[in-house]
Amino acid sequence: MATLEEELEEKQSNSETAQRTKVKGKIATLEAKIANLEEQLENEGKERLQQKANQKMDKKIKELTMNIEDERRK
């Protein structure tokens, strides 16, 4: 028969193991969130670059359109 001290040590050990398991689960969840946010940030950066490129192209189109209109007037 286990002594009271042994029983308490076993309960403490079980409690610590359960706590470690919970912490590992929380860490895994947070790591997944970080990976998701990093991917989202990368996608937003790519989108911003594409928007800038589109703005440049729009500006160039407007300039060329104005040039064509000026040439027609002459």
C-alpha positions in Angstrom: 0.0 0.0 0.0 1.3 3.4 -1.0 2.1 5.9 1.7 0.4 9.2 1.8 3.6 10.9 0.7 3.9 8.6 -2.3 0.3 9.3 -3.3 0.8 13.1 -3.0 4.0 12.8 -5.1 2.1 10.8 -7.8 -0.8 13.4 -7.8 1.7 16.2 -8.1 3.5 14.4 -11.0 0.2 13.8 -12.8 -0.8 17.4 -12.3 2.5 18.7 -13.7 2.2 16.4 -16.7 -1.3 17.6 -17.4 -0.1 21.2 -17.0 2.8 20.6 -19.5 0.4 19.1 -22.0 -1.9 22.1 -21.7 1.0 24.5 -22.2 2.2 22.6 -25.2 -1.2 22.8 -26.7 -1.4 26.5 -26.2 2.0 27.0 -27.7 1.0 25.0 -30.8 -2.1 27.1 -31.1 -0.1 30.3 -30.8 2.5 29.1 -33.3 -0.3 28.4 -35.8 -1.7 31.8 -35.3 1.7 33.4 -35.8 2.2 31.5 -39.1 -1.2 32.5 -40.3 -0.5 36.2 -39.5 2.9 36.1 -41.2 1.2 34.7 -44.3 -1.5 37.3 -44.2 1.2 40.1 -43.8 3.1 38.7 -46.8 -0.1 38.7 -48.9 -0.9 42.2 -47.9 2.6 43.3 -48.9 2.2 41.7 -52.3 -1.2 43.3 -52.7 0.2 46.8 -51.9 3.0 46.3 -54.4 0.4 45.3 -57.0 -1.7 48.4 -56.2 1.3 50.6 -56.7 2.1 49.0 -60.0 -1.6 49.5 -61.1 -1.5 53.1 -60.1 1.6 53.6 -62.2 0.0 52.0 -65.1 -3.2 54.1 -64.7 -1.0 57.2 -64.6 0.8 56.1 -67.8 -2.4 55.4 -69.6 -3.8 58.8 -68.7 -0.6 60.5 -69.9 -0.7 58.5 -73.2 -4.4 59.2 -73.6 -3.8 63.0 -73.2 -0.9 62.8 -75.7 -3.1 61.1 -78.2 -5.9 63.7 -77.7 -3.3 66.5 -78.1 -2.0 65.0 -81.3 -5.6 64.7 -82.7 -6.2 68.4 -81.9 -3.2 69.5 -83.9 
